[in-house]
Amino acid sequence: MNHRASTSPDRAARPDRAARASRPPRPRRRGEGLWALGFLAPLLLLYGVFFGYGFVFLFRTSLTKVSLSFTNAVDVGFDNYRLLWEQGGFKDAVQHNLIFAAISVVVAMTVGFFVAFVVTAGLHPKRLIYTLFLVPALMPLSLVATVFASMLQERFGVLNETLRAVGLGDAAQPWLTDPDLAFAAVAVIFCYLIGLPIMYYTADLTALPTETIEAALIDGAGTFTIMRAVVYPMLRNTHITVVLSLVLGSFRALEVVLFSTGGGPVGRTEIVGSFLYRFSTDPGPRTGFVAAAAVAVLLVAFAISMVQLIVNRYLERSS
């Protein structure tokens, strides 16, 4: 009795959760929006100067025929965009970008999710998985591409030398000089760099509510069934983040191609980054053409971001 008497005042003093939830929201004070705008003003100014002015300068340059020195510019209107559309190299580069991105998305949403599930569940040693997948994702892309390129060399590459050493010399191939094999090799590099999606999945798996999983276990569901039918659908927002990051990241993956195949052979592995790099280093008044290609890439990335925002809003309303 004494214990109940001693605890009852404390319980009475605690505010009721339902009462707190029913309280109207605190009215916004005057000037709070101005204070928030004042804190954001330096960042907005930075974005306006470096991004806004940069885009305007890039667009104005795309309407001219000028060299890298930006002297003696000749106004050509939208001729650079017309040449860009008529030239098949740029469209092929965009297509290769999207194919590499699609392949890496499929691998990330299957293999990457499985690896993250294994790491979260503690089924296998984490250090081995971190070494195989996460550490390369934190290293420079140029280093990873250079290592892959050295391993896939036709004469002295580790892969071909290993095949010859075990008596499978006929299986040794010109991995980086055959068009189809080179395309597959670059796709493998893109698929190997799924460490960031694995971290996305791992972080969100640890934050999932356990009630649904426990209910599935009570119903007798196995590990694979829980992973496929329960956990995977609950990570809908993570899937969207993975898709967006990999698709947009593929347009910034210049090092992957530049340090492995250089865009060859015969442009088979050319992506937008290597396309821009090749034309920007060529002599002559090519800067306006390169600027037009850069503007087109920015518009594609902006369109992808808008699609992602629309999908997010649709999913938020439907949930």
C-alpha positions as CSV (number, residue, x, y, z in Angstrom):
1,M,0.0,0.0,0.0
2,N,2.8,2.4,0.9
3,H,4.5,1.7,-2.4
4,R,1.3,2.5,-4.4
5,A,0.7,5.6,-2.4
6,S,4.2,6.8,-3.0
7,T,4.1,6.2,-6.8
8,S,0.6,7.5,-7.4
9,P,1.5,11.2,-7.1
10,D,4.2,10.7,-9.6
11,R,1.8,9.1,-12.0
12,A,-0.7,11.8,-11.5
13,A,2.0,14.5,-12.1
14,R,2.9,13.0,-15.5
15,P,1.1,14.6,-18.4
16,D,-1.2,12.3,-20.3
17,R,0.0,11.3,-23.7
18,A,-3.4,11.6,-25.2
19,A,-3.8,15.1,-23.8
20,R,-0.4,16.1,-25.2
21,A,-1.2,14.7,-28.6
22,S,-4.5,16.6,-28.7
23,R,-3.0,19.9,-27.9
24,P,-3.0,22.4,-30.8
25,P,0.4,23.1,-32.4
26,R,2.4,25.9,-31.0
27,P,1.8,29.1,-33.1
28,R,4.7,30.2,-35.0
29,R,6.2,33.4,-33.7
30,R,6.8,36.4,-35.9
31,G,10.3,36.6,-37.2
32,E,11.1,32.8,-37.0
33,G,11.0,32.6,-40.8
34,L,13.3,35.6,-41.1
35,W,15.8,34.0,-38.6
36,A,15.7,30.8,-40.6
37,L,16.3,32.7,-43.8
38,G,19.1,34.5,-42.3
39,F,20.9,31.3,-41.3
40,L,20.3,29.9,-44.8
41,A,21.4,33.1,-46.6
42,P,25.1,32.3,-46.8
43,L,24.4,28.8,-48.2
44,L,21.9,30.1,-50.7
45,L,24.4,32.8,-51.8
46,L,27.0,30.1,-52.2
47,Y,24.7,28.0,-54.3
48,G,23.6,31.0,-56.3
49,V,27.2,32.1,-57.1
50,F,28.8,28.8,-57.9
51,F,25.9,26.8,-59.3
52,G,23.5,29.4,-60.7
53,Y,26.2,31.5,-62.3
54,G,28.1,28.4,-63.4
55,F,25.0,27.0,-65.2
56,V,24.3,30.4,-66.9
57,F,28.0,30.6,-68.0
58,L,27.8,27.0,-69.3
59,F,24.7,27.7,-71.3
60,R,26.0,30.9,-72.8
61,T,29.2,29.0,-73.8
62,S,27.2,26.3,-75.4
63,L,25.8,28.9,-77.9
64,T,29.2,29.8,-79.1
65,K,32.1,28.3,-81.1
66,V,35.1,28.9,-78.9
67,S,38.3,27.3,-77.8
68,L,39.4,26.5,-74.3
69,S,41.0,30.0,-74.0
70,F,37.5,31.5,-74.3
71,T,38.8,34.2,-76.7
72,N,37.3,35.1,-80.1
73,A,34.0,33.4,-79.5
74,V,31.6,33.2,-82.4
75,D,27.9,33.1,-81.7
76,V,26.4,30.0,-83.4
77,G,23.0,29.8,-81.7
78,F,21.8,26.2,-81.1
79,D,24.1,24.7,-83.8
80,N,26.1,22.9,-81.1
81,Y,22.9,21.2,-79.8
82,R,22.0,20.2,-83.4
83,L,25.4,18.7,-84.0
84,L,25.1,16.9,-80.6
85,W,21.8,15.4,-81.7
86,E,23.0,14.4,-85.1
87,Q,26.2,12.8,-83.8
88,G,25.7,9.3,-82.8
89,G,28.6,9.2,-80.3
90,F,26.8,11.2,-77.6
91,K,23.6,9.3,-77.9
92,D,25.5,6.0,-77.6
93,A,27.4,7.4,-74.6
94,V,24.1,8.2,-72.9
95,Q,22.7,4.8,-73.8
96,H,25.8,3.1,-72.3
97,N,25.4,5.2,-69.2
98,L,21.9,4.0,-68.7
99,I,22.7,0.4,-69.4
100,F,25.6,0.4,-66.9
101,A,23.3,2.1,-64.4
102,A,20.5,-0.4,-64.9
103,I,22.8,-3.4,-64.5
104,S,24.3,-1.9,-61.3
105,V,20.8,-1.1,-60.0
106,V,19.7,-4.8,-60.5
107,V,22.8,-6.1,-58.8
108,A,22.5,-3.6,-55.9
109,M,18.8,-4.4,-55.3
110,T,19.5,-8.1,-55.3
111,V,23.0,-9.0,-54.3
112,G,23.5,-5.7,-52.3
113,F,20.3,-6.2,-50.4
114,F,21.2,-9.9,-49.6
115,V,24.7,-8.8,-48.4
116,A,23.2,-6.1,-46.2
117,F,20.7,-8.6,-44.8
118,V,23.5,-11.1,-44.1
119,V,25.5,-8.4,-42.3
120,T,22.6,-7.2,-40.3
121,A,21.6,-10.7,-39.3
122,G,25.1,-11.6,-38.3
123,L,25.1,-14.8,-40.3
124,H,28.6,-14.5,-41.6
125,P,31.8,-12.7,-40.6
126,K,31.3,-9.0,-41.2
127,R,35.0,-8.2,-41.8
128,L,35.2,-10.4,-44.9
129,I,32.1,-8.7,-46.4
130,Y,33.3,-5.3,-45.5
131,T,36.7,-6.0,-47.2
132,L,35.0,-7.4,-50.3
133,F,32.3,-4.8,-50.9
134,L,32.5,-1.8,-48.6
135,V,36.2,-1.0,-48.7
136,P,36.5,-0.7,-52.5
137,A,33.5,1.6,-52.5
138,L,35.3,4.0,-50.1
139,M,38.5,4.0,-52.3
140,P,39.0,6.3,-55.3
141,L,37.3,5.1,-58.5
142,S,40.5,5.6,-60.4
143,L,42.4,3.2,-58.2
144,V,39.7,0.5,-58.4
145,A,39.5,0.8,-62.2
146,T,43.3,0.7,-62.5
147,V,43.4,-2.5,-60.5
148,F,40.7,-4.1,-62.6
149,A,42.5,-3.0,-65.8
150,S,45.8,-4.5,-64.7
151,M,44.1,-7.8,-63.7
152,L,42.3,-8.0,-67.1
153,Q,45.3,-7.4,-69.3
154,E,45.6,-9.9,-72.1
155,R,49.3,-10.8,-71.8
156,F,50.3,-10.3,-68.2
157,G,47.0,-9.9,-66.4
158,V,46.3,-11.9,-63.3
159,L,43.1,-13.5,-64.7
160,N,44.7,-14.8,-67.9
161,E,47.9,-15.8,-66.2
162,T,45.9,-17.8,-63.7
163,L,43.9,-19.5,-66.4
164,R,47.1,-20.5,-68.2
165,A,48.7,-21.7,-65.0
166,V,45.8,-24.2,-64.3
167,G,45.8,-25.4,-67.9
168,L,42.9,-23.3,-69.2
169,G,44.9,-21.2,-71.6
170,D,42.2,-21.4,-74.2
171,A,39.9,-19.5,-71.9
172,A,42.2,-16.5,-71.8
173,Q,40.6,-13.6,-73.6
174,P,41.4,-10.1,-74.7
175,W,39.1,-8.7,-72.0
176,L,39.8,-5.0,-72.7
177,T,40.3,-5.0,-76.4
178,D,37.3,-7.1,-77.6
179,P,34.3,-4.8,-77.8
180,D,31.8,-7.1,-76.2
181,L,34.2,-8.4,-73.5
182,A,35.3,-4.8,-72.7
183,F,31.7,-3.7,-72.3
184,A,31.1,-6.7,-69.9
185,A,34.3,-5.9,-68.0
186,V,33.2,-2.3,-67.4
187,A,29.7,-3.5,-66.3
188,V,31.4,-5.8,-63.8
189,I,33.3,-2.8,-62.3
190,F,30.1,-0.9,-62.0
191,C,28.4,-3.9,-60.3
192,Y,31.3,-4.3,-57.9
193,L,31.0,-0.7,-56.7
194,I,27.8,-1.3,-54.7
195,G,29.2,-0.6,-51.3
196,L,27.2,2.6,-50.9
197,P,23.8,0.8,-51.6
198,I,24.9,-1.9,-49.1
199,M,25.4,0.8,-46.5
200,Y,22.0,2.3,-47.3
201,Y,20.3,-1.1,-46.8
202,T,22.3,-1.9,-43.7
203,A,21.4,1.4,-42.0
204,D,17.7,1.0,-42.8
205,L,17.5,-2.7,-41.9
206,T,18.7,-1.9,-38.4
207,A,15.9,0.7,-38.0
208,L,13.1,-1.6,-39.1
209,P,10.3,-2.4,-36.6
210,T,10.7,-5.9,-35.3
211,E,7.0,-6.6,-34.6
212,T,6.3,-7.6,-38.2
213,I,9.3,-9.9,-38.4
214,E,8.5,-11.5,-35.1
215,A,5.0,-12.1,-36.2
216,A,6.3,-13.8,-39.4
217,L,8.6,-16.0,-37.2
218,I,5.7,-17.0,-35.0
219,D,3.7,-18.0,-38.1
220,G,6.6,-20.3,-39.1
221,A,8.1,-18.3,-42.0
222,G,11.7,-19.1,-42.9
223,T,14.6,-16.8,-43.3
224,F,14.3,-16.5,-47.1
225,T,10.5,-15.9,-46.9
226,I,11.0,-13.2,-44.3
227,M,13.7,-11.6,-46.4
228,R,11.7,-11.7,-49.7
229,A,8.1,-11.2,-48.5
230,V,8.5,-9.1,-45.4
231,V,11.7,-7.1,-45.2
232,Y,12.2,-6.3,-48.9
233,P,8.8,-4.6,-49.4
234,M,9.4,-2.6,-46.2
235,L,12.5,-0.9,-47.7
236,R,10.6,0.8,-50.5
237,N,12.1,4.3,-49.8
238,T,15.6,2.7,-49.6
239,H,15.1,1.1,-53.0
240,I,14.2,4.5,-54.5
241,T,17.3,6.1,-52.9
242,V,19.5,3.3,-54.3
243,V,18.1,3.7,-57.8
244,L,18.5,7.4,-57.9
245,S,22.1,7.4,-56.4
246,L,23.3,4.7,-58.9
247,V,21.7,6.3,-62.0
248,L,23.0,9.8,-61.2
249,G,26.3,8.3,-60.0
250,S,26.8,6.6,-63.4
251,F,27.0,10.0,-65.1
252,R,29.9,10.9,-62.7
253,A,31.8,7.7,-63.2
254,L,34.4,9.0,-65.6
255,E,37.3,7.3,-63.8
256,V,35.7,3.9,-64.2
257,V,36.0,4.0,-68.0
258,L,39.0,6.3,-68.3
259,F,41.3,4.1,-66.3
260,S,40.1,0.8,-67.6
261,T,39.2,1.0,-71.3
262,G,39.5,4.7,-72.1
263,G,36.1,4.5,-73.8
264,G,37.3,1.9,-76.3
265,P,37.5,-0.2,-78.2
266,V,35.8,1.7,-81.0
267,G,33.7,3.6,-78.5
268,R,32.0,0.5,-77.2
269,T,32.4,1.5,-73.5
270,E,32.1,5.2,-74.0
271,I,30.0,7.0,-71.4
272,V,29.1,10.7,-71.1
273,G,32.1,11.5,-68.9
274,S,34.6,10.0,-71.2
275,F,32.8,11.6,-74.2
276,L,33.1,15.1,-72.6
277,Y,36.7,14.4,-71.6
278,R,37.7,13.3,-75.1
279,F,36.3,16.3,-76.8
280,S,37.5,18.8,-74.2
281,T,41.1,17.7,-74.7
282,D,41.0,17.8,-78.5
283,P,42.5,20.9,-80.1
284,G,40.3,23.4,-81.8
285,P,37.2,25.3,-80.9
286,R,35.4,22.5,-79.3
287,T,34.5,24.1,-75.9
288,G,31.1,25.3,-77.0
289,F,30.2,21.8,-78.2
290,V,31.4,20.3,-74.9
291,A,29.4,22.8,-73.0
292,A,26.3,21.9,-75.0
293,A,26.8,18.2,-74.1
294,A,27.3,19.2,-70.4
295,V,24.0,21.1,-70.5
296,A,22.2,18.1,-72.0
297,V,23.6,15.8,-69.3
298,L,22.5,18.3,-66.6
299,L,19.0,18.3,-68.1
300,V,18.9,14.5,-68.1
301,A,20.0,14.4,-64.4
302,F,17.4,17.0,-63.6
303,A,14.7,15.0,-65.3
304,I,15.7,11.9,-63.3
305,S,15.6,13.9,-60.1
306,M,12.1,15.2,-60.9
307,V,10.9,11.7,-61.6
308,Q,12.2,10.6,-58.2
309,L,10.5,13.4,-56.4
310,I,7.1,12.6,-58.2
311,V,7.5,9.0,-57.3
312,N,8.3,9.8,-53.6
313,R,5.2,12.1,-53.3
314,Y,3.0,9.4,-54.9
315,L,4.3,6.8,-52.5
316,E,3.8,9.1,-49.5
317,R,0.2,9.7,-50.5
318,S,-0.6,6.1,-51.1
319,S,1.0,4.9,-47.8
